[in-house]
């Protein structure tokens, strides 16, 4: 748990890349993005406006309690922010980070993209970068978005991330 917290506070270098990959997060029943997803999109919009990439891949399927795919909701937010539709690719078949990145890699390959900026919550960047490498994304930078603000929410999410690291390591071993 302490390692997840320490790594979430780390400043990371980000370089201009062929694309950005925004990892999915919950969409509320009213169709609005959750705080985590909003912060990820805010980071993507800011990075796009800074010219870090001309293309954005948004990832996420529709959960059983969501009215639309996470990717479609993200795309609409990006378009509303003035990002051109031709700059946004949607990946709507993934239900977890591993699938997000594997499916995003297919889109990267189809478009000749070699490098990516992975955008996700601060506590999640480190594992996302490991999973990106596992998916064959050799040149990846991590750009962290803020975590949801409520104290117990962030600690719940960090605890879940610590457990996800255990599962990841066990899967690598066996």
C-alpha positions as CSV (number, residue, x, y, z in Angstrom):
1,X,0.0,0.0,0.0
2,X,2.8,2.4,0.9
3,X,4.5,1.7,-2.5
4,X,1.3,2.5,-4.4
5,X,1.1,5.8,-2.5
6,X,4.8,6.6,-3.1
7,X,4.7,5.8,-6.8
8,X,1.5,7.9,-7.2
9,X,3.3,11.0,-5.9
10,X,6.2,10.5,-8.4
11,X,6.8,13.2,-11.0
12,X,7.1,11.5,-14.4
13,X,8.7,12.7,-17.7
14,X,6.3,12.8,-20.6
15,X,7.4,13.3,-24.2
16,X,5.5,14.0,-27.4
17,X,4.0,10.8,-28.6
18,X,2.1,9.3,-31.6
19,X,-1.1,9.0,-29.4
20,X,-2.5,9.2,-26.0
21,X,-4.5,6.3,-24.4
22,X,-7.1,7.3,-21.8
23,X,-8.0,4.4,-19.7
24,X,-11.6,3.8,-18.8
25,X,-13.4,4.5,-15.5
26,X,-16.9,4.4,-14.3
27,X,-19.8,6.3,-16.0
28,X,-22.7,7.2,-13.7
29,X,-26.3,6.1,-14.4
30,X,-27.1,9.6,-15.7
31,X,-24.4,9.2,-18.4
32,X,-21.9,11.6,-16.9
33,X,-18.3,10.5,-16.3
34,X,-17.3,9.8,-12.7
35,X,-14.8,12.0,-11.0
36,X,-11.9,9.7,-11.9
37,X,-12.9,9.7,-15.5
38,X,-13.4,13.4,-15.6
39,X,-9.9,14.0,-14.2
40,X,-8.4,11.6,-16.8
41,X,-10.2,13.5,-19.6
42,X,-9.1,16.9,-18.2
43,X,-5.5,15.6,-18.3
44,X,-6.0,14.4,-21.9
45,X,-7.5,17.7,-23.0
46,X,-4.6,19.6,-21.4
47,X,-2.0,17.3,-23.0
48,X,-3.7,17.6,-26.4
49,X,-3.8,21.4,-26.2
50,X,-0.1,21.4,-25.2
51,X,0.6,19.5,-28.4
52,X,1.9,16.3,-26.8
53,X,-0.1,14.2,-29.3
54,X,-2.5,14.7,-32.2
55,X,-4.5,11.5,-31.5
56,X,-6.4,10.1,-28.5
57,X,-7.5,6.5,-28.0
58,X,-10.3,6.3,-25.4
59,X,-10.9,2.9,-23.8
60,X,-13.7,1.2,-22.0
61,X,-16.8,-1.1,-22.5
62,X,-20.2,-0.7,-21.0
63,X,-20.5,-2.1,-17.5
64,X,-23.8,-3.6,-16.3
65,X,-24.6,-0.5,-14.4
66,X,-23.5,2.0,-17.0
67,X,-25.9,3.5,-19.7
68,X,-23.2,3.7,-22.4
69,X,-19.7,2.6,-23.1
70,X,-17.0,4.5,-21.2
71,X,-15.2,5.1,-24.5
72,X,-18.3,6.7,-26.1
73,X,-18.9,9.0,-23.1
74,X,-15.2,10.0,-23.2
75,X,-15.4,10.7,-26.9
76,X,-18.4,13.0,-26.4
77,X,-16.6,14.9,-23.7
78,X,-13.5,15.3,-25.9
79,X,-15.6,16.5,-28.9
80,X,-17.5,18.9,-26.7
81,X,-14.1,20.3,-25.6
82,X,-13.3,21.1,-29.2
83,X,-11.0,18.1,-30.1
84,X,-11.7,17.1,-33.7
85,X,-13.5,13.8,-34.2
86,X,-10.8,12.5,-36.6
87,X,-8.3,12.8,-33.6
88,X,-10.3,10.4,-31.4
89,X,-10.3,6.6,-31.6
90,X,-12.7,4.5,-29.5
91,X,-12.0,1.1,-28.1
92,X,-15.3,-0.1,-26.6
93,X,-14.6,-3.8,-25.9
94,X,-12.4,-3.8,-22.7
95,X,-13.5,-4.3,-19.1
96,X,-10.1,-3.9,-17.4
97,X,-6.7,-2.2,-17.8
98,X,-5.1,-5.2,-19.4
99,X,-7.8,-5.3,-22.1
100,X,-7.8,-1.5,-22.5
101,X,-4.1,-1.6,-23.4
102,X,-4.2,-4.8,-25.5
103,X,-7.1,-3.4,-27.6
104,X,-5.5,0.1,-27.8
105,X,-2.3,-1.6,-29.1
106,X,-4.4,-3.0,-32.0
107,X,-5.6,0.5,-32.9
108,X,-2.0,1.8,-32.6
109,X,-0.8,-0.9,-35.0
110,X,-3.6,-0.2,-37.5
111,X,-2.6,3.5,-37.5
112,X,1.2,3.1,-37.4
113,X,1.5,4.6,-33.9
114,X,4.7,3.5,-32.1
115,X,4.6,5.6,-28.9
116,X,1.9,6.4,-26.4
117,X,1.1,8.5,-23.4
118,X,-1.0,6.4,-21.0
119,X,-3.4,8.6,-19.0
120,X,-4.9,7.3,-15.9
121,X,-5.3,8.1,-12.2
122,X,-2.1,8.9,-10.2
123,X,-2.2,5.7,-8.2
124,X,-2.7,3.6,-11.3
125,X,0.0,4.9,-13.7
126,X,2.9,2.5,-12.6
127,X,0.9,-0.7,-13.2
128,X,-0.6,0.7,-16.3
129,X,2.9,1.2,-17.7
130,X,3.9,-2.4,-16.9
131,X,0.7,-3.6,-18.6
132,X,1.4,-1.4,-21.6
133,X,4.8,-3.1,-22.0
134,X,3.1,-6.5,-21.6
135,X,0.7,-5.5,-24.4
136,X,3.7,-4.7,-26.7
137,X,3.7,-0.9,-26.3
138,X,7.4,-0.4,-26.0
139,X,7.5,3.4,-25.8
140,X,5.0,4.6,-23.3
141,X,4.9,7.6,-20.9
142,X,2.7,7.8,-17.9
143,X,0.6,11.0,-17.4
144,X,-1.3,10.9,-14.1
145,X,-4.6,12.5,-13.5
146,X,-5.8,13.6,-10.1
147,X,-7.5,11.0,-7.9
148,X,-11.0,11.5,-6.6
149,X,-10.9,13.9,-3.7
150,X,-12.8,12.2,-0.8
151,X,-10.3,10.8,1.7
152,X,-11.9,7.3,2.0
153,X,-12.4,7.1,-1.7
154,X,-8.8,7.6,-2.5
155,X,-7.6,5.1,0.2
156,X,-10.2,2.6,-1.1
157,X,-8.9,3.0,-4.6
158,X,-5.2,2.7,-3.5
159,X,-6.0,-0.4,-1.5
160,X,-7.6,-1.9,-4.5
161,X,-4.6,-1.0,-6.7
162,X,-2.3,-2.6,-4.2
163,X,-4.4,-5.8,-4.4
164,X,-4.2,-5.5,-8.2
165,X,-0.4,-5.5,-8.0
166,X,-0.5,-8.7,-6.0
167,X,-2.8,-10.3,-8.7
168,X,-0.5,-9.0,-11.5
169,X,2.6,-10.4,-9.9
170,X,1.0,-13.8,-9.2
171,X,-0.2,-14.0,-12.8
172,X,3.4,-13.3,-14.0
173,X,4.7,-16.0,-11.8
174,X,2.2,-18.7,-12.7
